[in-house]
């Protein structure tokens, strides 16, 4: 028997090979960008995360500033505090040095491998044998939901989920009384949090908190045998103290984790309170991200309702509602539950998986409605189907238990009967599978109604049944034959899941990524400190940020309320949210002209080659640009464009004296109505006029002297008291100074910024520090020091026990 360390290294290498097989499309073209087959390569990786990761490098290299703020989209947006930025996740620091397009796909794949190795080690912690634990790693690494998310480029989610097996491992350390448990829990939960996108982590911690409370209560009432520590020695604990230690350890880990992540948690919390979901999401709107009864057919065939590019099933988007875990893994999970349900670990996993699965149906089930109403924070998350992440991990681990039971059949007194049944199953299933493969490529036509036909790929299920039957036959022969049976199970799981992966993934060559276009060249020469309205397909966030072009639109799934209400006032169109994200064109003929001026919009780039007739605007350039991304093997698409010019936009910064009162506490409807009626050249809407009564400054432009992400220097010459209005979004954390004097930064027209100034010549310095960042940094450094002390103590204790 080789050492456990050697086995772990071998498992890591095997899982690395499995990762290569499952992501063969990227291995074949390692410099490409990994995407899904849907939307011609446009996904969250290409629309958002390549730009996000490149921006942090560009901010540091071009301005020598840590990226606290991004001024180039959405009238400015906070970077520290934005969960999508995930600046404090150590793996993302690689993007400070490397180009995101060539790196991000491999970061995703390596997180799949890390997830698989974590599941393998968790299986070993659950006392599974090598091959059974390896099977768990394979199943989780290539889980269909996991891979579909990677195909859609959900970078923050994928990186976070990779830490879930490690969190469960640390949870087991806590239950077994290890002194490493608390610091290990703090580290892995903190790393998962720093990845961003906390929905899935919130649910996992919620389930584990419930589990530890319930298990502690059961422990108090039912006598249990002494538990075994990591060193194999039995730990004698009082029945009343063991659950007390569990709860104490869990609470300690929670407090330390909150402290360690405070540097990000506090800014994120402040951002969330200012964002459009601060009051929660309406229950009825959650159906679009939920499963329904039709989703169950995907358990047999992941493509029964179509592939990602032609999906017609529940949940709107394939990658949010793919209810598939692989046929063989799912069958093995059922075997694991039936054979090992007396084990507390299996009971816990089964209950967590079942609850998560029911929650994935969202408001389709009354169960979710109760959860939505009773659980704090549940109303903040919009896609109930994301519970399938947790289900995928549960299925992977239970599949390991099923494989373990099959591997021990050679010890069963009914081995001969098992061999007979397995042989009969092989004889029955194999001809059917061969017949289906030759007749219809393994698919069956099913009719739910005379007008509703669909195909189910029965080959997945029949192959799974055949694989289990062969494995049972072999493992019931002898111990040596059992190894062959387990290898067959691992190979079939790898084959099934890799076929799925490579059928929904493709790549984009770096050579096909669009370079500097005619649009970018024109705007660099003519835009100055004004802004542009531009479709993402014509001027992406990546291109705007790289070339420091001020763009009104930007891809942000959870924008600020102040921006949302300004957009609602400016653009009278039903798809204003999609338009502000850059995925729909603005209907300028319905827009409020004075608000376009207020946002300093000088140009609009429209996806059309038809003449545009808009009063006051004129066409200054038209032509075609290639699509930003082209899938490997596809021909580049040409997109027509037309740039029209607003002849009289307001400058980005200007002076005005007169005010009208607008309270933030007003209803959204009243605020939108007030903004839509503002006359920016004559007045500014404020909570309160803070300047003395008397003569006021007339409208006059201000001058921007220096512009960088976190700093802004402006020159203002006033004849009378007035307000310098800046058409950047209002957000806490910005401070204004004239010399040594600090001035207030006020919400102007509800959404923008205003600074009160006395008469005279003033050089105003605006600087940004994320709200809560400084106190969060102090708390995090303190928690880090405590964590280091706990780690030293834990390893010293471990060394002492080994010496004894």
C-alpha positions in Angstrom: 0.0 0.0 0.0 1.5 3.3 -1.1 1.5 6.3 1.2 -1.6 8.5 1.3 0.5 11.4 0.0 1.6 9.4 -3.0 -2.0 8.4 -3.7 -3.1 12.1 -3.5 -0.4 13.2 -5.9 -1.4 10.4 -8.4 -5.1 11.4 -8.0 -4.1 15.0 -8.8 -2.3 14.0 -11.9 -5.2 11.7 -13.1 -7.7 14.5 -12.5 -5.4 16.9 -14.5 -5.5 14.4 -17.4 -9.3 14.2 -17.0 -9.5 18.0 -17.1 -7.6 17.9 -20.3 -9.9 15.4 -21.8 -13.0 17.3 -20.8 -11.6 20.6 -22.1 -10.0 19.1 -25.1 -11.2 22.0 -27.3 -8.9 24.4 -25.3 -6.1 21.9 -25.0 -6.0 21.7 -28.8 -5.8 25.5 -29.1 -4.2 26.6 -25.8 -4.0 30.3 -26.7 -7.7 30.6 -27.5 -10.5 31.9 -25.3 -12.9 29.2 -24.0 -16.6 29.9 -24.6 -19.8 28.1 -25.2 -21.4 27.4 -28.6 -24.2 29.9 -27.9 -24.4 33.5 -29.0 -21.5 33.3 -31.4 -19.0 33.4 -28.6 -20.5 36.3 -26.7 -20.8 35.4 -23.0 -19.8 36.8 -19.6 -16.1 36.0 -20.3 -16.0 38.0 -23.5 -18.6 40.7 -22.6 -17.4 41.3 -19.0 -14.6 39.4 -17.4 -11.8 39.9 -20.0 -12.4 43.6 -19.7 -12.7 43.5 -15.9 -9.4 41.6 -15.5 -7.5 43.7 -18.1 -8.7 46.9 -16.4 -7.0 46.2 -13.1 -3.7 45.8 -15.0 -4.2 48.8 -17.1 -5.2 51.0 -14.1 -2.0 50.0 -12.3 0.3 50.3 -15.4 -1.1 53.5 -17.0 -2.0 55.5 -13.8 0.0 53.8 -11.1 -3.2 53.5 -9.1 -4.9 50.6 -7.4 -8.3 50.3 -9.2 -10.7 51.7 -6.6 -12.9 53.3 -9.3 -13.6 52.9 -13.0 -14.7 56.2 -14.7 -15.1 54.9 -18.2 -18.5 53.2 -18.1 -22.0 53.9 -16.5 -21.0 57.5 -15.5 -18.4 55.8 -13.3 -18.6 52.7 -11.2 -16.9 51.5 -7.9 -14.4 48.8 -8.4 -13.6 47.9 -4.8 -17.0 46.9 -3.5 -18.2 45.5 -6.9 -18.5 41.7 -6.3 -17.8 41.0 -10.0 -14.3 42.6 -9.7 -13.1 40.1 -7.0 -9.9 42.1 -6.5 -8.9 40.4 -3.3 -9.0 36.8 -4.6 -5.3 35.9 -4.7 -5.6 33.9 -8.0 -6.9 37.0 -9.7 -3.7 38.9 -8.9 -2.2 37.1 -11.9 -4.2 39.5 -14.1 -2.1 42.4 -12.8 0.7 41.0 -14.9 -0.8 38.9 -17.7 -3.3 39.5 -20.5 -6.7 38.3 -19.6 -7.6 36.9 -23.0 -4.7 34.5 -23.0 -5.1 33.6 -19.3 -8.7 33.5 -18.1 -9.7 30.3 -19.8 -6.9 28.4 -18.1 -7.8 29.9 -14.8 -11.3 28.5 -15.3 -10.0 25.0 -16.2 -7.6 24.9 -13.3 -10.5 25.7 -11.0 -12.3 22.7 -12.4 -9.3 20.6 -11.6 -9.0 22.1 -8.1 -12.7 21.4 -7.5 -12.2 17.8 -8.6 -9.1 17.3 -6.4 -11.0 18.8 -3.5 -13.9 16.3 -4.1 -11.4 13.5 -4.2 -9.8 14.5 -0.9 -13.2 15.0 0.6 -14.0 11.4 -0.4 -10.9 10.2 1.3 -11.9 12.1 4.4 -15.3 10.2 4.1 -13.2 7.0 4.1 -13.8 6.2 0.5 -11.2 4.0 -1.2 -8.9 5.5 -3.8 -10.9 4.8 -6.9 -14.3 5.7 -5.4 -12.9 9.1 -4.2 -11.3 9.6 -7.6 -14.7 8.9 -9.2 -16.2 11.6 -7.0 -13.5 14.0 -8.2 -14.2 13.2 -11.8 -17.9 13.6 -11.5 -17.7 17.0 -9.8 -14.9 18.3 -12.0 -17.0 17.7 -15.1 -20.5 18.1 -13.7 -22.7 19.3 -16.6 -24.0 22.3 -14.6 -20.4 23.2 -13.8 -19.2 23.0 -17.4 -22.3 24.8 -18.7 -21.5 27.7 -16.4 -17.9 27.8 -17.7 -19.3 27.8 -21.3 -21.3 30.9 -20.4 -18.2 32.5 -18.7 -19.6 32.8 -15.2 -16.0 33.4 -13.9 -16.8 34.4 -10.3 -19.2 31.5 -9.8 -16.9 28.9 -11.3 -13.9 30.0 -9.2 -16.0 30.1 -6.0 -17.6 26.7 -6.5 -14.2 25.1 -6.8 -13.8 25.8 -3.0 -17.0 24.0 -2.0 -15.4 20.5 -1.5 -12.7 22.2 0.6 -15.3 23.9 2.8 -16.9 20.5 3.4 -13.5 19.0 4.2 -12.9 21.7 6.8 -16.4 21.1 8.2 -15.4 17.4 8.7 -12.2 18.5 10.4 -14.4 20.5 12.8 -16.7 17.5 13.5 -13.7 15.3 14.2 -12.2 17.7 16.7 -9.1 18.8 14.7 -7.4 21.9 15.9 -6.8 22.8 12.3 -10.5 23.0 11.6 -11.2 26.6 12.6 -8.2 28.2 10.7 -8.8 26.0 7.7 -12.5 26.9 7.6 -11.6 30.6 7.8 -9.1 30.3 4.9 -11.3 28.4 2.5 -14.6 30.3 3.2 -12.7 33.6 2.9 -11.2 32.5 -0.4 -14.6 31.5 -1.7 -16.0 34.9 -0.6 -13.3 36.8 -2.3 -14.2 35.1 -5.6 -17.3 37.2 -5.7 -20.9 36.3 -6.4 -21.9 35.1 -2.9 -25.3 33.5 -3.7 -24.1 29.9 -3.8 -21.7 30.4 -0.8 -24.5 31.9 1.2 -26.7 28.8 0.6 -23.9 26.3 1.4 -23.1 28.1 4.7 -26.8 28.2 5.5 -27.1 24.5 5.0 -24.0 23.7 7.0 -25.1 25.9 9.8 -28.4 24.1 9.9 -26.6 20.8 9.8 -24.2 21.5 12.6 -27.1 22.8 14.8 -29.2 19.8 14.1 -26.3 17.3 14.6 -25.4 19.0 17.9 -28.9 18.7 19.1 -29.0 15.0 18.1 -25.6 14.5 19.8 -27.0 15.8 23.1 -29.9 13.4 23.0 -28.4 10.2 21.5 -25.2 8.6 22.8 -22.5 8.2 20.2 -19.3 6.3 20.1 -16.0 8.2 20.5 -15.0 9.9 17.3 -11.7 9.2 15.6 -9.2 12.0 15.1 -7.0 12.6 12.0 -4.2 10.6 13.7 -6.4 7.5 14.0 -6.7 7.8 17.8 -10.0 7.9 19.6 -10.9 11.2 21.2 -12.9 10.9 24.4 -15.2 13.9 24.8 -18.1 14.4 27.1 -21.4 14.0 25.2 -22.4 17.4 26.3 -19.1 19.1 25.4 -18.7 17.7 21.9 -21.6 19.5 20.3 -20.6 22.6 22.4 -17.2 22.5 20.7 -18.8 22.1 17.3 -20.9 25.2 17.8 -18.1 27.1 19.4 -15.8 26.2 16.5 -18.3 27.1 13.8 -19.1 30.5 15.4 -15.4 31.2 15.9 -14.8 30.4 12.3 -17.7 32.6 11.2 -16.5 35.6 13.2 -12.9 35.3 12.0 -14.0 34.9 8.4 -16.2 38.0 8.7 -13.1 39.8 10.0 -10.7 38.5 7.4 -13.0 39.4 4.5 -14.0 42.8 6.0 -11.7 44.6 3.6 -14.1 43.5 0.8 -17.3 42.7 2.8 -17.9 46.2 4.0 -17.5 47.9 0.6 -19.6 45.2 -1.0 -22.3 45.7 1.6 -22.3 49.5 1.0 -22.5 48.9 -2.8 -25.4 46.4 -2.4 -27.4 48.9 -0.4 -27.0 51.4 -3.2 -27.8 48.9 -6.0 -31.1 48.0 -7.7 -31.6 44.8 -5.7 -31.3 46.5 -2.3 -34.9 45.9 -1.6 -35.0 42.3 -2.9 -36.4 40.6 -6.0 -40.1 40.1 -6.6 -41.0 36.4 -6.1 -43.0 36.2 -9.4 -40.0 37.2 -11.4 -37.9 34.3 -10.2 -39.8 31.7 -12.3 -37.5 32.6 -15.3 -34.6 31.2 -13.4 -36.3 28.1 -11.9 -36.7 24.5 -12.9 -40.1 22.8 -13.5 -41.4 19.3 -14.0 -40.1 19.2 -17.6 -36.5 19.7 -16.2 -36.6 16.2 -14.9 -36.2 14.8 -18.4 -32.7 16.4 -18.5 -31.7 13.8 -15.9 -31.8 11.3 -18.7 -30.6 13.5 -21.5 -29.0 16.9 -21.0 -30.0 18.0 -24.5 -33.6 16.9 -24.5 -34.7 20.5 -24.6 -31.9 21.5 -26.9 -28.3 22.6 -26.6 -27.3 26.0 -25.3 -27.6 27.7 -28.7 -31.1 26.3 -29.3 -32.5 25.8 -25.8 -36.3 25.7 -25.5 -36.7 24.3 -22.0 -37.4 25.6 -18.5 -35.4 28.4 -16.9 -35.0 30.6 -20.0 -31.2 30.0 -20.2 -29.6 26.6 -20.6 -26.7 27.3 -18.4 -29.0 28.4 -15.5 -31.3 25.4 -15.6 -29.4 22.3 -16.9 -30.8 19.7 -14.6 -28.2 17.0 -15.4 -25.5 15.3 -13.4 -24.6 12.5 -15.8 -26.6 9.2 -16.0 -23.9 7.0 -14.5 -23.0 9.4 -11.7 -26.7 9.8 -10.8 -27.3 6.0 -10.8 -24.2 5.6 -8.6 -25.5 8.3 -6.3 -28.8 6.4 -5.9 -26.8 3.2 -5.1 -24.8 5.2 -2.5 -27.9 6.5 -0.8 -29.6 3.1 -0.7 -26.5 1.2 0.5 -25.1 3.7 3.0 -28.1 5.6 4.4 -27.3 4.5 7.9 -24.1 6.7 7.8 -24.6 10.2 9.2 -22.4 11.7 6.4 -24.7 10.2 3.7 -27.8 11.3 5.5 -26.4 14.9 5.8 -25.4 15.0 2.1 -28.7 13.5 0.9 -30.8 16.0 2.9 -28.7 19.0 1.8 -28.9 17.8 -1.9 -32.7 17.2 -1.7 -33.4 20.6 -0.1 -31.2 22.3 -2.6 -32.9 20.4 -5.5 -36.3 21.5 -4.3 -35.2 25.1 -3.9 -34.0 25.0 -7.5 -37.7 24.8 -8.6 -38.2 28.3 -7.1 -41.8 29.6 -6.9 -42.9 26.5 -8.8 -43.1 24.8 -5.4 -44.7 26.2 -2.2 -41.5 25.0 -0.4 -39.6 27.9 -2.0 -42.2 30.5 -1.2 -41.8 29.6 2.5 -38.0 29.8 2.2 -38.2 33.1 0.4 -40.4 34.6 3.2 -38.5 33.2 6.2 -34.8 33.1 5.4 -33.0 36.5 5.6 -31.3 37.3 2.3 -33.1 34.8 0.2 -35.0 37.5 -1.7 -31.7 39.1 -2.9 -30.9 36.3 -5.3 -32.6 36.0 -8.7 -31.8 32.5 -10.0 -33.1 29.7 -7.8 -31.7 27.2 -10.3 -28.2 27.9 -9.1 -28.9 25.5 -6.2 -27.9 22.9 -8.8 -24.2 23.8 -7.9 -24.7 22.2 -4.5 -26.7 19.3 -6.0 -23.8 18.6 -8.4 -21.4 18.3 -5.5 -23.8 16.1 -3.4 -24.3 13.8 -6.4 -20.5 13.5 -6.9 -19.9 12.5 -3.3 -22.8 10.1 -3.1 -21.6 8.5 -6.4 -18.4 7.8 -4.5 -20.3 6.0 -1.8 -22.2 4.0 -4.5 -18.9 3.1 -6.1 -17.5 2.1 -2.7 -20.4 -0.3 -2.1 -19.9 -1.9 -5.5 -16.2 -2.3 -4.8 -16.8 -4.4 -1.7 -19.2 -6.9 -3.4 -16.5 -9.5 -3.5 -16.9 -9.7 0.3 -20.7 -10.3 -0.1 -21.9 -13.8 0.6 -24.4 -13.4 -2.3 -21.6 -12.7 -4.8 -22.7 -15.5 -7.1 -26.3 -14.1 -7.3 -24.9 -10.6 -8.0 -22.8 -12.0 -10.9 -25.9 -13.7 -12.3 -28.0 -10.6 -12.1 -25.2 -8.5 -13.6 -24.7 -10.9 -16.4 -28.4 -10.9 -17.2 -28.4 -7.1 -17.2 -25.5 -7.0 -19.6 -27.2 -9.5 -22.0 -30.4 -7.5 -21.8 -29.0 -4.0 -22.2 -26.2 -4.5 -24.7 -28.4 -5.6 -27.7 -30.8 -2.7 -27.0 -27.9 -0.2 -26.9 -26.4 -1.6 -30.1 -29.8 -1.5 -31.9 -30.5 2.1 -30.9 -27.0 3.2 -31.9 -27.3 1.7 -35.4 -31.0 2.7 -35.8 -31.1 6.2 -34.5 -27.8 7.2 -33.0 -29.1 6.1 -29.5 -32.1 8.3 -29.4 -35.8 7.6 -28.7 -38.7 9.6 -30.0 -41.2 10.4 -27.2 -44.6 12.0 -27.6 -46.2 14.0 -24.8 -49.0 15.1 -27.0 -49.9 14.7 -30.7 -48.3 18.1 -31.4 -45.3 17.7 -29.1 -42.5 15.3 -29.9 -39.0 15.3 -28.6 -36.0 13.0 -28.7 -34.3 11.4 -25.6 -30.8 10.2 -26.0 -31.3 6.8 -24.4 -27.7 5.9 -25.0 -26.5 7.8 -21.9 -28.8 5.7 -19.6 -28.2 2.4 -21.3 -24.4 2.9 -21.2 -24.7 3.7 -17.5 -26.7 0.6 -16.8 -24.2 -1.5 -18.8 -21.3 0.0 -17.0 -22.8 -0.6 -13.5 -23.6 -4.2 -14.5 -20.1 -4.9 -15.7 -18.6 -3.3 -12.6 -20.9 -5.4 -10.3 -20.0 -8.6 -12.2 -16.3 -7.9 -11.9 -16.3 -6.7 -8.3 -18.3 -9.8 -7.2 -15.5 -12.1 -8.5 -12.5 -11.1 -6.4 -10.6 -8.2 -4.9 -8.3 -7.9 -7.9 -11.2 -7.9 -10.3 -12.9 -5.3 -8.2 -10.2 -2.8 -9.2 -11.0 -3.4 -12.8 -14.7 -2.7 -12.1 -13.9 0.6 -10.4 -11.6 1.6 -13.3 -14.4 0.9 -15.7 -16.8 3.1 -13.7 -14.2 6.0 -13.7 -13.6 5.6 -17.4 -17.3 5.6 -18.3 -18.0 8.6 -16.1 -15.1 10.4 -17.8 -16.3 9.4 -21.3 -19.9 10.5 -20.6 -19.0 13.8 -19.1 -16.2 14.7 -21.6 -18.5 14.0 -24.5 -21.0 16.4 -23.0 -18.3 19.0 -22.2 -16.8 19.1 -25.7 -20.3 19.3 -27.3 -21.1 22.6 -25.7 -17.7 24.3 -25.7 -15.7 25.9 -28.4 -13.0 28.6 -28.6 -12.1 32.0 -30.0 -8.7 32.4 -31.6 -6.8 35.4 -30.2 -6.0 36.5 -33.7 -9.7 37.0 -34.3 -10.2 39.4 -31.4 -11.0 42.8 -32.8 -8.2 45.3 -32.7 -8.5 49.1 -32.9 -11.5 49.9 -35.2 -12.5 53.0 -37.2 -15.0 53.8 -34.4 -12.3 53.8 -31.7 -9.9 55.9 -33.8 -12.6 58.5 -34.4 -13.6 58.7 -30.8 -10.0 58.9 -29.6 -9.6 61.9 -31.8 -12.9 63.7 -31.2 -14.6 62.6 -27.9 -12.4 64.4 -25.4 -14.1 64.6 -22.0 -17.6 64.0 -23.4 -19.4 60.6 -23.4 -20.6 58.3 -26.1 -23.7 56.0 -26.3 -22.5 52.8 -28.0 -23.7 49.2 -28.5 -21.5 46.6 -26.9 -21.1 45.0 -30.3 -19.7 48.2 -31.7 -17.7 49.5 -28.8 -17.3 47.0 -26.0 -16.4 47.8 -22.4 -13.0 46.3 -23.0 -12.3 48.6 -25.9 -13.6 51.7 -24.1 -11.6 51.1 -21.0 -8.4 50.2 -22.8 -8.7 53.5 -24.8 -10.0 55.6 -21.9 -13.3 56.5 -23.7 -16.1 57.7 -21.5 -19.0 55.4 -22.4 -22.5 55.8 -20.9 -23.4 52.1 -21.2 -21.6 49.2 -19.6 -22.2 45.6 -18.6 -23.1 45.5 -14.9 -25.8 43.0 -13.8 -26.6 44.9 -10.7 -26.2 48.7 -11.4 -26.7 51.5 -9.0 -30.2 52.8 -8.2 -29.1 56.4 -9.0 -28.0 55.3 -12.5 -31.2 53.2 -13.0 -33.5 56.1 -12.2 -31.5 58.5 -14.4 -31.7 56.0 -17.3 -35.5 55.6 -16.7 -35.9 59.4 -16.9 -33.7 59.8 -20.0 -34.8 56.8 -22.1 -38.5 56.2 -22.5 -38.2 52.6 -23.7 -39.2 49.2 -22.2 -35.8 47.7 -22.5 -33.9 50.6 -20.8 -32.0 48.1 -18.5 -30.7 46.1 -21.5 -29.9 49.3 -23.4 -27.8 50.6 -20.5 -26.0 47.3 -20.4 -25.2 47.9 -24.1 -27.2 45.0 -25.6 -30.0 47.0 -27.1 -29.9 50.2 -29.1 -31.1 53.5 -27.5 -34.3 54.9 -29.0 -33.0 58.4 -29.3 -36.2 59.7 -30.8 -37.9 59.0 -27.5 -35.1 60.2 -25.3 -35.1 63.4 -23.2 -32.7 65.8 -25.1 -31.8 67.8 -22.0 -30.8 64.6 -20.1 -28.6 63.4 -23.0 -26.9 66.8 -22.7 -26.7 66.5 -18.9 -24.8 63.2 -19.3 -22.4 65.0 -21.7 -23.3 62.6 -24.6 -21.6 64.0 -27.7 -21.9 60.9 -29.9 -24.1 57.9 -30.4 -22.8 54.9 -32.3 -25.8 53.1 -33.8 -25.9 49.6 -35.3 -27.4 50.6 -38.7 -26.5 51.8 -42.1 -29.9 53.4 -42.7 -30.1 57.3 -42.6 -30.9 58.5 -39.1 -33.2 61.6 -38.8 -33.0 63.1 -35.4 -33.5 66.8 -34.8 -30.2 68.6 -34.1 -28.0 65.5 -34.6 -25.9 64.9 -37.7 -24.1 61.8 -39.1 -20.3 62.2 -38.9 -19.1 58.7 -39.8 -20.5 55.4 -41.1 -19.1 52.1 -42.2 -18.6 48.6 -41.0 -16.5 46.9 -38.3 -15.8 43.2 -37.7 -17.5 41.5 -34.8 -15.3 41.7 -31.7 -15.1 37.9 -31.4 -15.2 35.1 -34.1 -15.5 31.5 -33.2 -12.8 29.1 -34.4 -13.9 27.8 -37.8 -16.3 30.7 -38.4 -16.1 33.6 -40.8 -15.9 37.1 -39.3 -19.1 39.0 -39.4 -19.3 42.6 -40.4 -21.5 45.0 -38.4 -22.7 48.2 -40.0 -22.4 51.4 -37.9 -23.3 55.0 -38.0 -21.9 57.7 -35.6 -24.2 60.7 -35.0 -23.2 63.8 -33.2 -25.0 65.9 -30.6 -24.1 69.5 -31.5 -24.6 71.0 -28.0 -23.8 68.6 -25.2 -23.0 69.9 -21.7 -19.4 69.6 -20.7 -18.6 66.9 -18.2 -18.1 69.5 -15.5 -19.9 72.9 -15.4 -21.0 75.7 -13.0 -24.6 76.6 -12.2 -26.2 78.7 -9.4 -29.9 78.1 -9.2 -31.4 75.1 -7.4 -34.6 73.2 -6.8 -35.2 70.8 -4.0 -35.4 67.0 -4.5 -35.4 64.6 -1.6 -33.9 61.1 -1.9 -36.7 59.7 0.1 -39.3 60.5 -2.6 -40.8 57.5 -4.5 -38.9 56.3 -7.6 -41.8 57.5 -9.8 -41.5 61.1 -8.4 -37.8 61.1 -8.7 -37.9 60.0 -12.3 -40.5 62.7 -13.0 -38.4 65.4 -11.4 -35.2 64.4 -13.2 -37.0 64.3 -16.6 -38.1 68.0 -16.1 -34.7 69.4 -15.0 -33.2 72.2 -17.0 -29.5 71.5 -16.4 -28.2 74.8 -17.9 -30.4 76.8 -15.5 -30.6 74.7 -12.3 -29.5 71.7 -10.3 -31.7 69.5 -8.1 -30.4 69.2 -4.6 -31.6 67.8 -1.2 -30.8 71.3 0.2 -29.3 74.5 -1.0 -26.2 74.9 1.2 -25.0 78.3 -0.3 -26.0 81.7 1.1 -28.9 83.6 -0.5 -28.1 86.3 -3.0 -26.6 86.4 -6.4 -25.6 83.1 -8.0 -23.2 81.9 -10.6 -24.6 81.8 -14.2 -24.0 78.7 -16.3 -20.3 78.3 -17.3 -18.1 75.3 -18.2 -15.4 74.1 -15.8 -12.1 72.8 -16.9 -10.8 69.3 -16.3 -7.0 69.6 -15.6 -6.2 66.0 -14.7 -8.3 62.8 -15.1 -7.5 59.4 -13.7 -9.6 56.6 -12.1 -9.3 57.6 -8.5 -8.4 61.3 -8.9 -9.8 64.3 -10.7 -8.5 67.8 -10.8 -10.8 70.7 -12.1 -10.5 74.4 -12.5 -13.5 76.6 -11.8 -13.8 80.5 -12.1 -16.8 81.9 -10.3 -18.2 85.4 -10.2 -20.8 84.5 -7.5 -21.5 81.4 -5.3 -22.5 78.4 -7.3 -22.3 74.6 -7.7 -19.8 72.7 -9.8 -21.8 69.9 -11.3 -20.0 66.8 -12.5 -21.8 64.4 -14.8 -20.3 61.4 -12.9 -22.4 59.1 -10.8 -22.8 60.1 -7.1 -21.4 57.5 -4.8 -20.1 57.7 -1.2 -16.3 57.8 -0.9 -15.6 60.8 -3.1 -14.1 63.8 -1.3 -13.4 67.3 -2.7 -10.7 69.7 -1.6 -9.7 73.2 -2.4 -6.3 73.6 -1.0 -6.5 72.2 2.6 -10.3 72.8 2.8 -12.6 69.9 2.4 -15.9 70.5 0.6 -19.0 68.4 0.6 -19.9 66.3 -2.5 -23.6 66.4 -2.9 -26.1 64.3 -5.0 -26.9 66.5 -8.0 -30.1 65.8 -10.0 -30.4 62.8 -7.7 -27.8 60.8 -9.7 -24.7 63.1 -10.3 -22.3 65.1 -8.2 -22.3 68.7 -7.1 -19.7 70.7 -5.1 -20.7 74.1 -3.6 -18.1 76.8 -4.3 -17.6 80.4 -3.2 -16.7 83.2 -5.7 -13.2 83.2 -7.1 -10.7 80.9 -8.9 -10.5 77.4 -7.5 -8.6 74.3 -8.3 -10.8 71.4 -7.0 -9.2 68.0 -6.2 -11.6 65.1 -6.2 -10.3 61.8 -4.8 -12.0 58.4 -4.1 -11.4 55.9 -1.3 -14.0 53.1 -1.2 -16.4 53.6 1.7 -15.6 51.1 4.5 -12.3 50.2 2.9 -10.0 51.7 5.5 -11.9 50.3 8.6 -12.2 47.0 6.7 -8.5 46.9 6.1 -7.8 47.3 9.8 -10.3 44.6 10.7 -8.9 42.2 8.1 -5.3 42.7 9.2 -6.3 42.1 12.8 -8.2 38.9 11.8 -5.2 37.8 9.7 -2.9 38.1 12.7 -5.2 36.0 14.8 -5.5 33.5 12.1 -1.7 33.1 11.8 -1.5 32.6 15.6 -4.2 29.8 15.3 -2.4 28.2 12.5 0.9 28.1 14.3 -0.8 26.7 17.4 -2.6 24.0 15.4 0.6 22.9 13.6 2.7 22.9 16.8 0.0 20.8 18.5 0.0 18.4 15.5 3.9 18.1 15.6 3.8 17.5 19.3 1.2 14.7 18.9 3.3 13.1 16.2 6.4 13.2 18.4 4.5 11.6 21.3 
